[in-house]
Amino acid sequence: MKKNGFTLAELLGVITILSIILLIAIPTIDRMLKEGKTDLYTSQIKSIEAAAKMWGTDHIGELPDINETKSITLSRLWHDGYMEEDTINPKTDEPFSGSLEIKITNHGTYYSYKVIE
């Protein structure tokens, strides 16, 4: 007589092995997803700072004097066409607030642009 199928012991063995693989894989996948969101957030912040630099290049007269700081908002960058309004914050999965502040500081020989969270 020929047997078809698997025995209960074989099925339990496969389920146990798959469970062990999942116990190892799930935390790794979760960590990778969190790191991806963090990397995307950093990239979005750099994009906002780059847009502020472009704004500064086009609005030289509005930049701060030496050793002074000026703030502009993300909504200003949207309004002037340097950023798209639907830029998503990966940490919250919602669009960045228009009140997000970008500080521009004149260091004498260069300007620094920093997003204030």
C-alpha positions as CSV (number, residue, x, y, z in Angstrom):
1,M,0.0,0.0,0.0
2,K,1.4,3.4,-1.0
3,K,1.1,6.4,1.3
4,N,0.4,9.9,0.0
5,G,1.0,13.0,2.0
6,F,3.0,13.9,5.1
7,T,3.0,12.6,8.6
8,L,2.0,14.8,11.5
9,A,5.6,14.8,12.7
10,E,6.9,16.0,9.4
11,L,4.4,18.8,9.3
12,L,5.2,19.9,12.9
13,G,8.9,19.9,12.0
14,V,8.4,22.2,9.0
15,I,6.2,24.5,11.0
16,T,8.8,24.6,13.8
17,I,11.6,25.5,11.3
18,L,9.5,28.2,9.6
19,S,8.7,29.7,13.0
20,I,12.3,29.9,13.9
21,I,13.1,31.6,10.6
22,L,10.3,34.1,11.2
23,L,11.5,34.8,14.7
24,I,14.9,35.8,13.2
25,A,13.5,37.6,10.1
26,I,10.7,39.8,11.6
27,P,13.0,41.9,13.9
28,T,15.5,42.4,11.0
29,I,12.8,43.4,8.6
30,D,11.3,45.8,11.2
31,R,14.7,47.4,11.8
32,M,15.3,47.8,8.1
33,L,12.0,49.5,7.6
34,K,12.7,51.9,10.5
35,E,16.2,52.7,9.1
36,G,14.6,53.3,5.7
37,K,12.2,55.8,7.1
38,T,15.0,57.6,9.0
39,D,17.1,57.7,5.8
40,L,14.1,59.1,3.8
41,Y,13.4,61.7,6.5
42,T,17.1,62.8,6.4
43,S,16.8,63.0,2.6
44,Q,13.6,65.1,2.8
45,I,15.3,67.5,5.3
46,K,18.3,67.9,2.9
47,S,15.9,68.6,0.1
48,I,14.2,71.3,2.1
49,E,17.6,72.8,2.9
50,A,18.6,72.6,-0.7
51,A,15.4,74.4,-1.7
52,A,16.2,77.1,0.9
53,K,19.7,77.5,-0.7
54,M,18.1,78.0,-4.1
55,W,15.7,80.5,-2.5
56,G,18.7,82.3,-1.0
57,T,20.4,82.5,-4.3
58,D,17.4,84.1,-5.9
59,H,16.7,86.4,-2.9
60,I,20.2,87.7,-2.0
61,G,18.8,91.0,-0.8
62,E,16.7,89.2,1.8
63,L,19.6,87.2,3.3
64,P,20.8,88.1,6.8
65,D,23.9,90.4,7.4
66,I,27.1,89.0,8.8
67,N,26.7,87.1,12.1
68,E,22.9,87.4,11.9
69,T,20.2,84.8,11.4
70,K,17.0,84.9,9.4
71,S,14.2,82.4,9.3
72,I,11.9,81.4,6.5
73,T,9.1,78.9,6.5
74,L,8.4,75.9,4.4
75,S,5.2,77.6,3.2
76,R,7.4,80.4,1.8
77,L,9.3,77.9,-0.2
78,W,6.0,76.4,-1.4
79,H,4.6,79.8,-2.3
80,D,7.7,80.8,-4.3
81,G,7.8,77.4,-6.1
82,Y,11.0,75.9,-4.6
83,M,9.2,72.9,-2.9
84,E,6.0,70.9,-3.6
85,E,3.3,71.2,-1.0
86,D,2.7,67.5,-0.7
87,T,6.2,66.6,0.6
88,I,5.6,63.8,3.1
89,N,7.3,63.5,6.5
90,P,8.2,59.8,6.6
91,K,8.1,59.8,10.5
92,T,4.4,60.8,10.6
93,D,3.3,59.8,7.0
94,E,1.7,63.2,6.8
95,P,2.8,66.3,4.8
96,F,5.3,68.6,6.5
97,S,3.8,71.6,8.2
98,G,4.0,74.9,6.3
99,S,5.2,76.4,9.5
100,L,8.4,74.3,9.5
101,E,11.2,76.8,10.0
102,I,14.5,77.0,8.1
103,K,17.2,79.2,9.8
104,I,19.6,80.9,7.5
105,T,22.8,82.2,9.2
106,N,25.5,84.4,7.7
107,H,28.9,83.3,8.9
108,G,30.7,86.0,6.9
109,T,32.2,83.8,4.2
110,Y,29.2,81.4,3.8
111,Y,25.6,80.9,4.7
112,S,24.3,77.9,6.6
113,Y,20.8,76.5,6.2
114,K,19.2,74.4,9.0
115,V,15.8,73.0,9.3
116,I,14.4,73.6,12.8
117,E,12.2,70.7,13.9
